[in-house]
Amino acid sequence: MIQLYHNPRCSKSRETLALLEQISTQQGLTLTVIDYQKTPLTLEQLQSLLSQLGGEVQAMLRANEEEYRIAHLADADNLRALQAIVATPKLLQRPIVSYQGRAVIARPPELVLGLFQKVNL
């Protein structure tokens, strides 16, 4: 199952959704779209996403938001940063795509393609 953490007002998020709709249709995969502002993520869900993204919490934060500056999140540790996202969902960078235990921030949207490439060993 593909999960897209989506903001329908974001052009990059809409582009990623269109790309994922094509991929899910071609590969017969289920696509779940989560509007994280209407259905905020829990701390546990954010911790899982952080792990899937490789553990760089600053990448998950929208540093251009006023709330980021006010909360002094530039030097925040993982827990404080994730708690800030729980309290203020618009701080979550978007779009984020999760698939088979890995995730990517789809900026640009084409970055999601790497999640679906077969690894040859």
N, C-alpha and C positions, 0 to 999 in steps of 0.2 A: 504494500500500500504506500502510495505517495501522499505526503502531507505538505500542504502549502499554508504557511502562516502569512496571511494576506490582508492588505488594506486596499479595498476597492477604489479608493480615491487616488492611489499612487500609480503613476503610469508604468513604472518598472514592475510593479506587482501585477498589473493587468497584462503586460507583455509576457511575464513569466507564466501566468495562468493560461494564456493562449498556447504557449509552447508546451506546457504540461498536459493540456487537453489533447494535443496532437500525440504526444508520447504515450499517454495512457491509452488512447484509442489504438495506436499502432501495436503496442506491446500487451494489450489486454490487462492493464493494471488499473486498480482502483485509485481514484484521486479524491482525497478529502481536503476541502478548503475550509480553513479556520480563520474567520475574521477576528483576529486577536483583540480588537478593540471592543467588540460586542461580547466576546467570550474570552476574557483575560486568562492568561496562562498562570498556573500555580508556580510556586517556587520550585517544586519538584520537576515540573515539566520544563522549566527554564534551565534547571541544572542538567537535565538530560540533553537538551538542545545544545547547551554549552559544551558538553562532553563530545557530542556528535560533530560540533564545529571545530573541535581541536583545542578548546580551552581558553581562547582569547576573548575575555568578556568585553573589552572595549569595542571589539568588532560588532557586538550585539547591540551597542548603544547608539542612538542618534545624537551625536555630539552637537548638532546644530539647533537642537531644541532648547528653549529657554529654561525648561525644568532641569536639563542636564547641567547648565551653568549654575543655576540657583542651588542645586543639591551638591555642587562640587564633586562631580562624578569622575573627573579626569584621572584622579588618583585612587578611585574606589577599588576595594578588593572585590573578589567575585561575589561574596554574599551580599555586601551592601549594594553593588550594582544590580544584582538580580532582584533584590528587595525593592529597589527603586522602580524597576520595570513592572513588578507586581502591582505596586502602588499607582504607577503612571504608565499604562500600556503603550502610549504613543512613543515612549522612549525606546521601544524595541525596533531595531533596524529591520527593514523589510525589503523584499520578501525573503523569507527563509523557507527552504525546501528540505524535507527530511525523507530519506528513503533507505531502507535496509541498514539502519544503524549509523548512517552518515548523513551529514547535513551541509548545506552551503547557503551563503547569503547571495542571492541571485542579482548581483550588481556587477556586470550586466547580466540580463536574463540568460544568456547562453552558457553561463557557468553551470547551470543545472545539468547540462549534457554530460558532464563528467561523472555524475552520479549513476548514469545509465550505461556507461561503457563497460564492456566485459574486460576483465583483467586476465591476460594470458600469462600463465606461469610456465 
